[in-house]
Amino acid sequence: MSQPDIIDTAAAGGAALRGGVLRTGGFVGGLVLSLASAPLLVRHLGDAGFGEYSAVIAVVLIIAGLTEGGVNTIALRELAAVTERDARNRVMGDLLGLRVALSVVGVGAAVGFSALAGYGADLVTGTLLASLGMVATVTQTLVATALQSRLRFGWAALIELLRQAVVTGMIVALVLADAGIVAFLATGVPAGLAALALTALLVRGDTTLKPAFHPGRWIPLLRDTFVFALAVAVNSLYLRLTLVLMTLVATATETGYFAISFRIIEVLVGVPVLLVGAAFPIVSRAARLDRERFESATRRLFELCVLLGTLLSLGLLLVAPFAIEVLVGTRDHPSVPVLRIQSAALLASFVACAAIYPLLGVRRHRAVLIANLASLVVAAAMVFALVPALGAEGAALGAVVADCTLAITATVLLARRGGPSLPLGVLPVALVAALCGYAAGSLAGIHPVVEAVVGCVAFVGVLALFGRIPPEAREVLRRSR
C-alpha cells in the first residue's frame, strides 16, 4: 500500500510550520549574504555606477513582476490539489510553456526600454544579461513549487540560499578582478542556472520538466491568474506608494526618516509571506477536497498569524532604537519613533496573509483585488492628510492604517458568504500578552535587544498562562529538543 501524501495527514500542520521557519531562515541567510556583498559593490562601482546598476536591476524586476502573472501561486495551488501523475505533468508542462512565452516578452520589453531610454551599449547589454538571469530564476521558482507542494521546504530554502551565495561569491570575485558593470549585471545567470539545475534534479521523478506549448490551454490559465496578478501589482504599488508620494508633499529630510524605517519594514513584511505561504498547499488541497478541513486549517492559520504577528511587532517596537543604530550609527535618530509606529504593520501583514491565502485557495481572486485596492486608496489619502502636519511620523501612521485596511478588508471578505468562522477571541489575548511584554521589556532598561528578548519571553509566558500556545509551535519545539 502506498504511503499517504503528507498534506493529507495530521503531520501537515507541523510540517508547514517547520517549512515556514526553514524558508524564513533561508531568507535571513540570503539577506545576510546580500548585506555582506553590498558595500563592496557600492564602493567598487562608485555612486554613479551603482546608480546605473540599480536602475537596470529595477527595470528587470519591474518587468519580471509584470510578466510573472501569478503563475507560481497558481502552480502551487494546482500541484497541491492534484495527486495523479498525469495531471501534475500537464499542469507543470502548461505552466512551463507559459513561463517561457512570458519570459521572452519580458526580456524583449526590458532590453527595449533600456535602449529607448538611452542607457548606452554597456547597460543595454547588461540589461539583456540581467534579464536572462531573471528568466533562470523565475523558472527555478516555478519548478520549485513541485517541492513546496509536497511540503519539502528544507530543500527549497537551501536552493534559495545557494543562489544568493553564488551571487555573493561572484560579486566578491569580480571586485577583486576589477570587473566592469556588465559583469556584475550578469551574476544572476550562473546563479539562476545553478539553482535551476539542482531544483530540476530534485523534482525530476515527481513532475515533468518539458514545457508544453499549447496556447489554447494557456488562455484559461491566464484568465484564472489575471485578477490575481493585478492584485499582486496593486499590492506592490501600495507598499511603496507612501514613500513615492512623500517626495511630493514632504521635505527631503522627512522623506529620509521614513525611508530608513521603510527599509527595515520592507524586509520584515516578507516574513509572513514565507511563513503563511508554507501552509498554502494544505489550504489549497483542503479547499478542493475537504471543506471541513479547509475551515479548520484557516482558523488555525488565523490564530497562529495573530500570535506570531503580535510577537514580532512587540519585538520590533522594543528593539527599534538598536535597529536604527545599526543603519545610521545612533539610537537618538528621528526615524526611531517612525519605526516604532510602523512596527504595527507586521501584525497587520500577518493577518492579511492569513486571510488572503485562504481566499486564493478557494479562487476568490476578486476579493483579494478589492482588499488591495482599498488599502491603496487609503494609503494615498493618508499621505495627503497626515504628512504635511506630522511629517515622517504621519507617513508611518498612514502606512499602518493602510496595512490595517488590507487586513480587515481581506478578513471580512473571507468570512462573508458562508466563509469559515474565525477565532477572533485570540485578539484580546494577544493584546493583553503584548501589553505585559511591553511593560516587562521597558522595565529591563538595559539595552534594546535585552528589552526585546525580555518582552518576547513575557509575551510567550502570558500565552502559556492562557493556554494559547499553538499546538504546531509546541510540536516544532518538541522536535527541536
N, C-alpha and C positions, 0 to 999 in steps of 0.2 A: 504494500500500500504506500502511495506517495505521501511525502510529508506535506502538511498544510502550509499554505503561504503564511508567513509571519503576520501579514496585515490582518488575516482573519483570526488571529489568536489573541488570547488575553495579554500576551507579551508585547503587543504592538505599541501600547502607550509608553511603556518604559523604554522600548527601543527608539521610539520617536524622540523622546526627551533626551536620551543619550546622544542620539544623532544630532539634535539641535545643539547640544553642548559641544560635540565634536566639530560641527560646522562653524560654530562661533569661535572655538579655539583656532581653527584653521584661518578664519577671518582675522583674528587678532595677530596670529603669527605672520600672515601676509602683510598686515598693516605695519608691524614692526620692521619687516624686511624693507618695505617701501620707505619708511621713515629713515632707515639706515642709509639708503642709496640717494635719497632726495637731495641732501646737502651737497654731495659730490657732484651730482648732475647740475645743480644750480650754479655752483662755483666754476665748474668746467665750461659751461656754455655762456655764462655771464647773464646779466639781466635781459638784454635784448634777445640773445639766443634762446634763453629759457622761455621768454615770452612767445617766440615763434614756435618753439617745441610745444608749448601748452596750447597754442591756438590750433595747431594741426591735430593734436590729440582730442581737443574739444570738438572739432569738426567731425572727426571719425566717430566719437562717442555719440554725438547727436544723430548722425546718420544711422549708426547701429541701433540706437534706440527707436528711431522711426521705422526701421525695417525689421525689428525683432517681432513685432506684431503679436505679442503674447504667445508665440509658438511654444516656448519652453514650458509655460504654465499649462497650456492645453496638453502638451505631450505628457507631463507628469500626471495630470488628471486622467487621461485616457489609458496610459500604461498601468496606472494603479487600479483602474476599474476593470480591465480585461485580463483574463488569465490564459486564454488559449494562445498557443504559439503563433498560429497563422494570423490571428487578429493583431497581436503585438507587432508582428513583422509588417503588416500592412500599415498600421499607424505610424511606425517609425520610418518606413520607406517613404510614405507620402510626406511626412514632415521633413525628412532629409532633403527630398526633392524640392519642397517649398523653400527650405532654408537656402539651398544653392541658388535658386532663382532670385530670391530676395537679396542675397548677398551680392550677386552680380549687379543688380540695380544699385545697391548701396555703395559698392566700390566705384561705380561709374559716377554716382552723384557726388561722392566725396572728392574724387580727383577733379571732376568738372568744376566744382565750386572753388577748389584751391587754384585752379588755372584761371578761372574768370575773375577771382579776387586779386590776381596779380601777385601770388605768393613767390614766384620765381621758380626756376627749374629745380633747384635742390629741394625746396619744400614740396613741390608737386610730386617729385619722385618719392620723397619721404611720406607724403600722404598716401601714395599707392602702396608702399611697403607697410605702413601702419594699418591700412585698410585690410591688406591680406592677413596680417597678424590678427586683426579683429575677426576676420572670417573664420580663421582656425579656432579662435577662442569661442565664438558663439556656436560653432559646430560642435566643439567639445562639450560645451554646457548642455546642448541638446542631447547628445549621446549619453551624457552622464545622468539624464533623467531616468534612464533604464536602471541605473544603480539606486537612485533615490526612490524609485517606485517600489523597490524591494527592501527599502529601509537600510541600504548599505552605505550609510553616511560617512563612516570612517574612511573608506576609500575616496569618496567624493571630496572630503575635506583635505585629505592628503594630496590629491591631484591639484586642487586649487593652490595649496601651499607650494607644491613643486613648481607650478607655473610662475608664481611670484619669485621663487628662489632663482629660477633660470634668468628671469628679467633682471633681478638684482645683481646676480653674478656677472651678467653681460655688461651691465652699466659700469660696474667696478672695473672690469677688464678694458672696456672702451675708454674710460677715463685715463687709465694707465697708458693706453696706446695713443692717447691724444687724438681720438677719432672726432669726426665731424658730426653735425646734427643728423644727417641722413642715416648714419649707422645707429644712432640712438633710437630713431623712429622705427628702425627695423627690428628691434629687440623682441617685439611681440610675435614675429614669425616663428623663430625656433622655439620660443616658449610655448606658443599655442600648439605647434605641431607635436612637441614632446608630450604635452598634456593630452592631446587628442589620441596619440599612439597608445599611451598607457590606458586611457579610457576604453578605446576600442578593444584592446587585449582583454580587459576585464569583462566586457559585455558581449563578446563575440558568440558565446553559447546561449545567450538569452534573447537576443533580438538581431534582426538584420542590420547591416551597415551599408546596404546598397540603396542609393536614392532611387525613388520611383517618380518618373516624370509623367504624371497623368493630370494635366491641368483641370480636367473635369472633376477630379476628386479634390483638387485644391480649393475650388470655389466654396464648397461647404465649410472647409476649414477656415478660410479667410472670412467668410460670413460669420462664423462662430467666434472668431477672435477679434473682429473689427471693433465692436463696442468695448471689449476688454482692453484692447490696445490703446484706444482713445482714452480710456480711464487711466491707464498707466501714464500716458503722455501728460494728462491733466495733473496727475499726482506729482510727477516730476517737476512740472511747472510751478505748482502751488508751493512745493518745498523751497523753491528758490525765488519766488515772486517777491517776498518781503525784502530780501536783500537788494534785488534789482530796483524796486520802487524807492527804496531808501536813498539811492543815488539821485533821485529827482526831488525829494522833499526834505532831506536831512543834510546836515553838514558832512564833510568828508570824515571828520573826527568821529562823529556819532555812528556813521556807517562802519567805520573801522572797528569800533567797540562791538557792534553787533556781529560783524564778520568774524571776529575772533571767537565769540561764543558759538556762532553758527558752525564754524569748522569742527568744533567738538561734537555738537549735536548731530551734524551731518553724518559723522562716523557712527555714533551710538544708535541712531534710529535704524541702522542696518541690522542690529541685533535681533529685534523682534521678528523681522522678516526671515532671518535664518532659523530662529528657534521655532516659530509657528509654521514656517514652510516645511519643517521636518515632519509635522503631523498631517500635512496636506494629503499625502497618499491614503492615510487611514480615513480621513473625512471624505475624500473623493470616492473611495471604494464603498464606504458605508452609504453615501448619498444615493448611489445607484442600486445597491443590493439589499440594504438593511436600514430602513427608516429609523427604527428604534435605536440602533447602534449609532447612527448619524447624530441623532439628538443627544444621546449620552456623550459622545465624543465632543460635540460642540459645547455642551455645558462644562465638561472637564477642561476644555481648551480655554473657555472664557474665564473660569475661576483661576486657572494657572496663570493666565496672562495678567489678570488684575494683580495678583500677588507678586509676580516677578516684576511687572512694570512699576509697582509701588516701591518695591525694594530697590530697584536701580535708580529710580527718581530720588529716593531718600539718600542713597549713597552719593549721587552726583551733587545734590543740594549741599551736603556736608563737605565734600571734597573739592568743591568748586574753586576755592582760593588756590589750592595746590595745583589744580589742572591749569589754571590761568598762569600761575607762576612758571610752570614748565614751558609755556609758549612765549611769554613776554618777559620773564625774569623777576616779577614782583607780585606779591599777593594783594597789594592795595590798588590794583589796576581797576579802572571804572567798568571793565567788562565782567568783573566778578558778580555784581548783582544781576547783570543781564543773563549770565549763565544760570544763576540760581533760579531766576524766573522761568527760564526755558527748561529747567530740569523736569518740570511737569509734563513737558512734551513727550517724555519717554513713556509715561503711563498711558497717555492718550494714544501713542503709536502702538503699544501692545494691545490695547482694547480694540483699536481699529483693525489690526491684523486678525484678532480673534473673531471678528465679525466678517471681515472681507473674505477670508479663505473659505469658510463655510458657504458664503454666497457664491463663490466661484465653483464650489463643489456641486451645487445644485443649478449651475449655469445661469444665475441671475446677474449677468454682466451689466445690465442696465442699472440695477440698484447700485453697483459699485461705481458706475459712472456718475450717477446722481449724487452720491456721497462726496465724491471728489470734486465735482463742480460746486457743490455747496461750500466746501472748505476753500476753494479757490476764490469765490466771491467774497467770503468773509475775510480772507487774508488781505485782499486788496482794500476792502473797506476799512479794516483796522489800521492799515498803514496810514491812510489819509486822515483818519480820525484821531489817532494817538501819537504818531511820530512827531508832528510839528510841535506839540507841547511837551512830550515826555522823552523824545529822542530815542536812544537805543533801548532803553527800558520799555518804552511804549511799543517799540517794534517787537520786543521779546514777548510782551503781554499779548499783542495781537497775534503773533505766531502760535502761542499756546491756545488762544481762543479758536483759531482756525483748526488746530490739531484736534481739539475737543469737539468741534463741529463735525469733523470727519468721523471720529469715534462714535459720537452719539447718533449721528445720522445712519451710519452703517449698522449699528446695533439695533436701532428701531426698525430699519428695513429688513433685517434678518428675522426679527421677532414677529413681524406682521404676517398676515395671511397664513395662519396656522404654523408659523415657524416654531422652533424649539423654545421652550421656556428657559430663560437664562437665570443662573443663581445670583441675582442682584444682591442677596444678603451678604455676599462676600465684600461688597464695597464698604460698608461701615466698619467691618472687622479690619480691613486693610487700612482704613483711615485711622482707627484707634492705634493699631500697631505702628503706623508711621509717626504719629504724634509722640508715642512713647519712645520710639527710636530716635527721633529728632531731639527730644529732651535729654535722653541718655548721652547722645553724641555731643550735644552742646555743653553738657556738664563736664565732659572729659577735658576739653580746653587745652589740649597739649599740642596737637598737630592735626591738620585737616584729615590726613589719611587715618590717624588713630581715631579721630572723631567719627569718620565714616564707618570704620570697622566696628566700633562700639555700637553705633546706631543701628547698623545692619544686624548685628548679633542680637540686640534688644528686640528688633523687629521680628526676627525669627522666633525668639523666645516667647513673645506675646502670641504669635500664631500657634505655637505649640500649646500654650495655655488654653487657647480657644479650640484646640483640636483641629486646626485648619491647615496643617502641613499636607500638601497634596500627596497622594499615595505614589505618584510617579516619581516625585522628588525623594521620598523615602526609599523607593526601590533603587534609584541611582546611588544614593548614599550607601545602601546595604551592599550593592555590588562593588562599590569603590573599596569598602572595608574588606 
